[in-house]
Amino acid sequence: MTERRAVSEARRREVIDALRRGTVPQSGLDLFAVGLDRFEAAIDEELATLEAGGAVFKAVRGEYGSGKTFFARWLAERAKQRGLAVSEVQISENETPLHRLETVYRRLCERLATSSCPPSALRPIVDSWFFTLEEDAIAHGADPGGESAFGAAVDELVEQRLAVVGRTTPAYAAVLRAYRRASTAGDVATAEGLIGWLGGQPNVAAAARRAAGVRGDLDHFGALGFLSGLLTVLRDCGHPGLIVVLDEVETLQRVRSDARDKALNALRQLIDEVDAGRFPGLYLLITGTPAFFDGPQGVQRLAPLAQRLATDFSAPARFDNPRAIQVRLPGFDLAGLGDLGRRVRDLYASGRPTAERIGSVVDDSYIDTLAAAVTGGLGGKVGVAPRIFLRTLVADVLDRIDQHPDFEPRRHYALTLAESELTEEERNAAHRPPPPAARADDVALDLP
């Protein structure tokens, strides 16, 4: 077994439990990340750009199973370690259509997180911001004992810090001021309603909206103003930037043509706003398949968007530029899949009484054998194999060794892939016919 890193039991369990379910862990990805070293320097440069007040847009392309969601969460975890806030939004036709930016903003706030606050971290962030403003007001001579005068001093700071936002979205500052008054007065219902409205939630009680002097719900045009306000609040309370991941953008290819065109134009608008410097501290990352970026039902449908995302991938993948606006994930080969399996095995075994037995029974050669068996069961498609390979390794092999002292995977386990446990892409790979023979002598004939 390879040298083990010291990992807390809670962190190890969170990662292993997610792999057992066949999902990407929310954290701890650095413990078993494979093949992302070539992106580290470029990502760190871009995060430094955010900390200096810049903005970044990036697109990640890759086939199913190439690790797009893993890459996004790996980047987000790296950002959290530098004090940035993160939010991952799953784009879908019904729940989060990209052309409705007010819905995207709402999902963003619902999934907002920092290193110390899980989703949704909007209210703790706003409370921290007001605490910072109160400290600044005191430093400028305001007396916290005089409630009315002190409140006015804090409100003045609110206006100053949100002056740029207020030119286009004055409701943002108005709701923040009303939220502070309700919180100070102990009016919990109004405070909760206002923080919900600030996060783009619909159907907020009319009484809460009246307290701030606003009407209706957040609309498509106000969403970008609210995003700008959120970035200002984050920056003032110690979070120099925000990572927003728009995952599974390729689902746009399956929506109605009118909705698809609106969504592509909304994406073009977001890129232009980032490029124009409207959102200092924003890192906008989208993920999609090559078909989305190159096909007629995706980015190529809108010429201005295609021009903004154009990247030359004619050279071999090892010569790709990780600083480009669009980067590709080539996916796993068998060697990379084996390396991934060994890292997960070592992580699973760390701190367990059965660690030595796991290391001897599930040795490197068995990991390679299992990886080859899984990819063979999926028609040789290594790219779609990581999810099912890791779930098989954890749930069917390592768990059994840990619980049954006499379990020997080489003797007692034969890989089977049930239709019900495979995704559509994995089923397609499993049923894909073998490649045609190159020569007549390669054709196997079953002769008596």
VENSULRA-V487813 format. One record per residue. N is the residue number from 1. RES is the residue in one letter. SS is DSSP state (@ for helix, = for strand, . for the rest). PHI is phi as a letter, one per 20 degrees, with the letter a starting at -180 (NA if undefined). Layout:
[[N RES SS PHI] [N RES SS PHI]]
This chain:
[[1 M . NA] [2 T . f] [3 E . f] [4 R . e] [5 R . e] [6 A . f] [7 V . c] [8 S . f] [9 E @ f] [10 A @ f] [11 R @ f] [12 R @ f] [13 R @ f] [14 E @ f] [15 V @ f] [16 I @ f] [17 D @ f] [18 A @ f] [19 L @ f] [20 R @ f] [21 R @ e] [22 G . n] [23 T . c] [24 V . e] [25 P . g] [26 Q . f] [27 S . b] [28 G . m] [29 L @ f] [30 D @ f] [31 L @ f] [32 F . b] [33 A . f] [34 V . c] [35 G . n] [36 L . d] [37 D @ g] [38 R @ f] [39 F @ e] [40 E @ g] [41 A @ f] [42 A @ f] [43 I @ f] [44 D @ f] [45 E @ f] [46 E @ f] [47 L @ f] [48 A @ f] [49 T @ f] [50 L @ f] [51 E @ f] [52 A . e] [53 G . n] [54 G . e] [55 A . c] [56 V = c] [57 F = c] [58 K = b] [59 A = d] [60 V = d] [61 R = d] [62 G . r] [63 E . f] [64 Y . g] [65 G . n] [66 S . f] [67 G . o] [68 K @ f] [69 T @ f] [70 F @ f] [71 F @ g] [72 A @ f] [73 R @ f] [74 W @ f] [75 L @ f] [76 A @ f] [77 E @ f] [78 R @ f] [79 A @ f] [80 K @ g] [81 Q . f] [82 R . d] [83 G . n] [84 L . e] [85 A = e] [86 V = c] [87 S = b] [88 E = d] [89 V = d] [90 Q = e] [91 I . f] [92 S = b] [93 E . f] [94 N . e] [95 E . e] [96 T = c] [97 P . f] [98 L . f] [99 H . f] [100 R . d] [101 L @ f] [102 E @ f] [103 T @ f] [104 V @ f] [105 Y @ f] [106 R @ f] [107 R @ f] [108 L @ g] [109 C @ f] [110 E @ f] [111 R . d] [112 L . f] [113 A = b] [114 T . c] [115 S . f] [116 S . d] [117 C . c] [118 P . f] [119 P . f] [120 S . e] [121 A . e] [122 L @ g] [123 R @ f] [124 P @ g] [125 I @ f] [126 V @ f] [127 D @ f] [128 S @ f] [129 W @ f] [130 F @ f] [131 F @ f] [132 T @ f] [133 L @ f] [134 E @ f] [135 E @ f] [136 D @ f] [137 A @ f] [138 I @ f] [139 A @ f] [140 H . e] [141 G . o] [142 A . f] [143 D . e] [144 P . f] [145 G . f] [146 G . e] [147 E @ g] [148 S @ f] [149 A @ f] [150 F @ f] [151 G @ f] [152 A @ f] [153 A @ f] [154 V @ f] [155 D @ f] [156 E @ f] [157 L @ f] [158 V @ g] [159 E @ f] [160 Q @ f] [161 R @ f] [162 L . d] [163 A @ f] [164 V @ f] [165 V @ f] [166 G @ f] [167 R @ f] [168 T @ d] [169 T . c] [170 P @ f] [171 A @ f] [172 Y @ f] [173 A @ f] [174 A @ f] [175 V @ f] [176 L @ f] [177 R @ f] [178 A @ f] [179 Y @ f] [180 R @ f] [181 R @ f] [182 A @ f] [183 S @ f] [184 T @ f] [185 A . e] [186 G . m] [187 D . e] [188 V @ f] [189 A @ f] [190 T @ f] [191 A @ f] [192 E @ f] [193 G @ f] [194 L @ f] [195 I @ f] [196 G @ f] [197 W @ f] [198 L @ f] [199 G . e] [200 G . n] [201 Q . f] [202 P . e] [203 N . m] [204 V . f] [205 A . g] [206 A @ f] [207 A @ f] [208 A @ f] [209 R @ f] [210 R @ f] [211 A @ f] [212 A @ d] [213 G . m] [214 V . d] [215 R . c] [216 G . m] [217 D . d] [218 L . f] [219 D . d] [220 H @ g] [221 F @ f] [222 G @ f] [223 A @ f] [224 L @ f] [225 G @ f] [226 F @ f] [227 L @ f] [228 S @ f] [229 G @ f] [230 L @ f] [231 L @ f] [232 T @ f] [233 V @ f] [234 L @ f] [235 R @ f] [236 D @ f] [237 C . d] [238 G . o] [239 H . d] [240 P . f] [241 G . a] [242 L = c] [243 I = e] [244 V = d] [245 V = d] [246 L = d] [247 D = e] [248 E . l] [249 V @ f] [250 E @ f] [251 T @ f] [252 L @ f] [253 Q @ f] [254 R @ d] [255 V . e] [256 R . g] [257 S @ f] [258 D @ f] [259 A @ f] [260 R @ f] [261 D @ f] [262 K @ f] [263 A @ f] [264 L @ f] [265 N @ f] [266 A @ f] [267 L @ f] [268 R @ f] [269 Q @ f] [270 L @ f] [271 I @ f] [272 D @ f] [273 E @ f] [274 V @ f] [275 D @ f] [276 A . f] [277 G . n] [278 R . f] [279 F . c] [280 P . f] [281 G . n] [282 L = d] [283 Y = d] [284 L = d] [285 L = c] [286 I = d] [287 T = c] [288 G = a] [289 T . e] [290 P @ g] [291 A @ f] [292 F @ f] [293 F @ f] [294 D @ d] [295 G . e] [296 P . f] [297 Q . e] [298 G . d] [299 V @ g] [300 Q @ f] [301 R @ f] [302 L . d] [303 A @ g] [304 P @ f] [305 L @ f] [306 A @ f] [307 Q @ f] [308 R @ f] [309 L @ e] [310 A . f] [311 T . b] [312 D . e] [313 F . d] [314 S . f] [315 A . f] [316 P . g] [317 A @ g] [318 R @ f] [319 F @ d] [320 D . f] [321 N . e] [322 P . f] [323 R . e] [324 A . f] [325 I . f] [326 Q = c] [327 V = c] [328 R = d] [329 L . d] [330 P . f] [331 G . n] [332 F . e] [333 D . d] [334 L @ f] [335 A @ f] [336 G @ f] [337 L @ f] [338 G @ f] [339 D @ f] [340 L @ f] [341 G @ f] [342 R @ f] [343 R @ f] [344 V @ f] [345 R @ g] [346 D @ f] [347 L @ f] [348 Y @ g] [349 A @ f] [350 S . g] [351 G . m] [352 R . e] [353 P . f] [354 T . e] [355 A @ g] [356 E @ f] [357 R @ f] [358 I @ g] [359 G @ f] [360 S @ e] [361 V @ f] [362 V . e] [363 D . e] [364 D @ g] [365 S @ f] [366 Y @ f] [367 I @ g] [368 D @ f] [369 T @ f] [370 L @ f] [371 A @ f] [372 A @ f] [373 A @ f] [374 V @ f] [375 T @ f] [376 G @ f] [377 G @ f] [378 L . d] [379 G . m] [380 G . m] [381 K . e] [382 V @ f] [383 G @ f] [384 V @ e] [385 A . e] [386 P @ g] [387 R @ f] [388 I @ f] [389 F @ f] [390 L @ f] [391 R @ f] [392 T @ f] [393 L @ f] [394 V @ f] [395 A @ f] [396 D @ e] [397 V @ d] [398 L @ f] [399 D @ f] [400 R @ f] [401 I @ f] [402 D @ f] [403 Q @ e] [404 H . c] [405 P . f] [406 D . d] [407 F . f] [408 E . c] [409 P @ f] [410 R @ f] [411 R @ d] [412 H @ d] [413 Y . c] [414 A . c] [415 L . f] [416 T . c] [417 L . d] [418 A . f] [419 E @ g] [420 S @ f] [421 E @ e] [422 L . d] [423 T . f] [424 E @ g] [425 E @ f] [426 E @ f] [427 R @ f] [428 N @ f] [429 A @ f] [430 A @ f] [431 H . e] [432 R . f] [433 P . f] [434 P . f] [435 P . f] [436 P . f] [437 A . f] [438 A . f] [439 R . c] [440 A @ f] [441 D @ f] [442 D @ e] [443 V . e] [444 A . e] [445 L . d] [446 D . e] [447 L . d] [448 P . f]]
